[in-house]
């Protein structure tokens, strides 16, 4: 079968730049090719693994599976009015490219999510978020292919069970569906959200008093570029750990000993920046051979070149243990370990 290749290096397909080999590999550009690859996997007894932008994955060893590279493309306007537009986006589209496309069209609502790496299909799976906005805020629905029966199903927002960097596709439906398209409801008269992080400060520095969605996007891009390394320059997957949410009583106890930042949550708990915890535990800028922690953002693990996925994983576990020991807080990886 020409669609299936053997012994393919995944180095170009993961942002850590890890040179691991997939025993079987297929790049799919249509839903029929996706079904064909899944049927081949079922007939041969090989486990399939779907790869998007490779920006949220840590490959620790060679992969004895069929890696399916999602290259489904297309952006389709389903409905539009004077106030909003419903747009369906194929899951293999690059997320940031779609954000820029939306801004060019005057569609608002996702400008705060600029420069987040990965594909559109990963956005609802992870419920991506940044600077006070999450994908669930503009989510309409998605279509997904049932791996077992090769049938397409539509999921509404409530069926996706969105949480902080969570969805049903990371919990009980993990590994059971492949997202093929996402429908978003974007605004022609967007209510800008500039209150989070350094957006307002950046806009003020630029002399912008009445920002547009493009101005907000440009500010977010500048902020992210100042904090996060470019994977094309140094291998990384962005934020490696989730920001933990702890009980308010525990937070108050920690405040007695540390100047610890915290963000109160609607349920009464407090979100604490994982990057701050890691930095206070002494890891920021630390290098161990070819791998390490970024010197500008402790939340980012990096591969300086030639590092292994196993070494990165071991480092992550060391960091996790030291934060637990120092603060009594468990930090969990945001990155999927394969």
Helices and strands as residue ranges (DSSP letters): E 5-9, G 11-13, E 21-28, H 31-44, E 48-51, E 57-58, E 63-70, E 75-80, E 84-90, H 95-105, G 111-113, H 120-126, E 129-130, E 133-134, G 135-138, E 139-146, E 152-156, H 157-160, G 168-170, E 177-187, H 199-205, H 213-227, E 235-239, E 245-246, H 248-255, E 263-264, E 270-271, H 274-280, E 287-288, E 291-293, E 300-303, H 309-327, E 336-337
